[in-house]
Amino acid sequence: MSDDESTDFGYEQVAKRDKARRVAGVFDSVAPKYDLMNDLMSGGLHRVWKTFTIRQADVRPGMNVLDIAGGTGDLARAFAQRVGDSGQVWLTDINGAMLDVGRGRLLDAGFNVPVAQCDAEALPFADRTFDVVTVAFGLRNMTDKLRALTEMRRVLAPGGKLLVLEFSRIWAPLAPVYDAFSFSVLPWLGERIAGDAASYRYLAESIRVHPAQEELAGLMERAGLDRVEWFNLTAGVCALHVGRRI
């Protein structure tokens, strides 16, 4: 598809060539307060969701792990504790401000992991490099999700698995309350805490236009992943999708 074609930026349609720049602006703005806002937005539940993801990843000593759109480094730090000296963890993000925060936090924790600022749609790694690939709360911001998932599958070693943790489609009876929080409370918090209501309004919108659970599973299968399954977390506010390269 041409870069002149449109794609979603929240509820707005923008040229595909412009989305990465618009998303970068959002994360340049929110990076300094990202962790605090995550705690406020989720009531701390994002830590529980990440802990579940880490357990499902089942990272062991000697493994090679890639954390894509790794943000502030929560998953990379947990994996670095598990791979030991015989393994390796890479932290990547397309956004330099977020990557700086993550790298600083990892160094503060005593982990000097390699980092790379790169686009998930064109990963700078050889085929079949990693035993585990993870992306947490990053896929919905990518312009071409199928291309990104195909790249993630490409760098997986045979027998490896991809874990996608992302906001998803909440249980329908809870949707009105969730929507009220997302479109009223969340931008208000963004303005008061981070001085940026618009970025948090975009984040709320980006969840609504992201593929729901079954659709994302189908997209992962189209990317060549096998045995795709998903786990609904907190009534579907979030879901963890797991696919494997056979």
N, C-alpha and C positions, 0 to 999 in steps of 0.2 A: 504494500500500500504506500501511496505517496505521503511525504511529510506535509503536503498541503491539505490532506484530509483532516477532518476534525476528530477530536476526542474529548472526553469529559475532563473538566477541571471543576470538581464539585458538580453543581447543577448547570454550570456554564459550559458551552461548547467552545473550544479553542482549537487553533491549528495544531496538529500533532507536533510540529517543530517548536511550538512555544510552550508546551506543557512542562517540560523539564525545567525551563527557566522560571515559570510561575511557581512550581513546587519548591524550587530552590529558594525563592523569596520567602515562602512560608517558613521553611525550616531555618533559614538564616535568622528570621525573626524570633522563633520560639526556642532555639537551641539553649540559651542560657537558663531558661526556666522549664526545660522539657520534663525533667524528672518530677519536679514539684507539681506541674500541671497534670502529669500522668496520675500521680497520687490523688489529686483533687478530682480529676475526671472519673476515675474508676473506683474511688474509695479504697485505694490500695490494692484492688483486685488484680491489676496488671502484674503484680509480683507473684500472685498465686498462679496465674495463667502461664507465666514464664517458668515457674518452678515445675509445673506439669509438663511443659515442653521439654525442659532439660531432662526430666526423667524418661520421657518417651524417646529422646534422642539416644539414650543409652551409650554415651560417649565413654570410651575406655582408654587406658594407657596405650600409646603408640598410634592412635588414630590421627588422621588429618581432617580438620574441620574448617568449613568456610561459613562465616556469619555475614550475610548480605544485608545491607541497609541496617547495619548494627547499631546505629545511633550512639547511645551513651555507654554501650559495651556490657550490658548486663549478662547477655548470653555468652559472649566471648569470654568474660571473666570466669563464669562457671565452667565452661569447657576447658579453659586453660588450666584450671585446677585439676581436671580429670585426665588430660592427655599425657601429662608428665613430660620428662625430658625427651622421650622417644617419639612424641607426637608433635603436632603443630596446629595452631589456630590462627586463621587470618580474619581480621576485622576489616570490612569494607563498607563504604557508604558513598553515594554520589555527591553528598553535601559536605563541603569542607568544614563548615562550622560544627556540624554534628560530629564529624570524625575527630575533630580536635578535642571535643568534650570527652568522647569515648576513649581516645588514646590517653588523655590526661588521667582519667579515672583508673584505667588499667595500670598505668605507671605508678600511680599512688598506691595501688593494691599490690604492687610488686611484680606485675606481669608485663614483660617487654615483648608483646606479640607483634608480628608484622601487620602493617595496615596498608590499605590501598584505596585511594579515591577513584572510584570507577562506576560505570553504568552497568547495572545488572543485565541489560540487554546486549552487552558486548563484554563479557568477563575476560580479563587478561590472564587466564589460567589455561593450562593444557587440558586436553580431554582426560577424563577418568582420574582426576587428581585427588578427590576428596571422598572420605568415607561417609561424612555427614555434611549436608548443607542446610542452613536455616535462614529464614527471613521472617522477622517479627514486626508486624505493623508497618511494613514497607511495600508490599506488593500492590496495594490499592493506589499508591502514588506513582506507579510505573506506567509509562505511556502505552507500551505494547506488552500486555501481561503474558500472552502466549509466547512471544519471543523471549521474554525474561525467563519463563519457566523452562523453555527449551534449552536455554543456556545453562540453567541450573542443572538440568538433567545431563547435559553434555559433560560437565566437569565432575559428575558423580562417578565413582568407581563402581564396577559391577558388584551388586550386593549392597550398595550404599543407599541411603535414604534422604529424601528432602522433607523438611518440616516447615509448613507455612502457618504461622500464627497470625490471625487477622480478625479484625472486627467483622461481624457477619450479620445474619438476619435473626433478630430476636423473636422469641415466642410471641405470636400475634396478639394475645390478650394484654401483653405488657407494652406493646408498641406505642400507644398514646402517651403513657407516662414517660417512656424513654425518649420520644420525640420532643416532648415539652422540655425535658432536661437538656437535650442536645441542642435545641435551637433557641432556648431562652437562657438557661443557667450557664451553659458552656461558654457562649460568647461573652456573657457578663463576667465570668471568672477570667477569661482570657484578657479582657480589658483591664480588670483590677490587678491581676497578678503579673501578666506579661506585657500589658500595655498594647494589646493587639487582639481586638475582637474578631476582625475579618479572617485571620488565619485559623482561628478555632471554629468559625462558621464554615470555612472550607473543609476542615477536618470532619465536621459532622456531616456535611453534604457528601464527602468522598466515601463515607461508609455506606450511604444509601445507594450509590451508583456502583459499588463494588459487587462482583458476582456473589450470589447467595451460595449456601453450602453445596448443594447438588451441582450447580453450574460451575463452581470452582473445581470440584472434583472432576467434572467432565473436561475442563480446560487442562488440568494436570494430565489426564489420560491422553488428550490430543498432543501434549508435549512429549509423550513417549514414556510416561511413568506408569508403573504397574502397581497392582494391589493397593489402589488409593482408598484410603478410609479417612473419616473425620470424626472429631469429638466435639460436641457442643459444650461450651463452657458458660456458666451463668446464664442459663436459659437462651443461649444462642447469641448473647451480646458479642461473644467472641467464639471462634472455632479454630481448632488445630487440625489441619489437613496433613496427612502423611502419605507420601508416595515413594516407591522404590524403583531402582534401576536393576533389572534382572540380568 
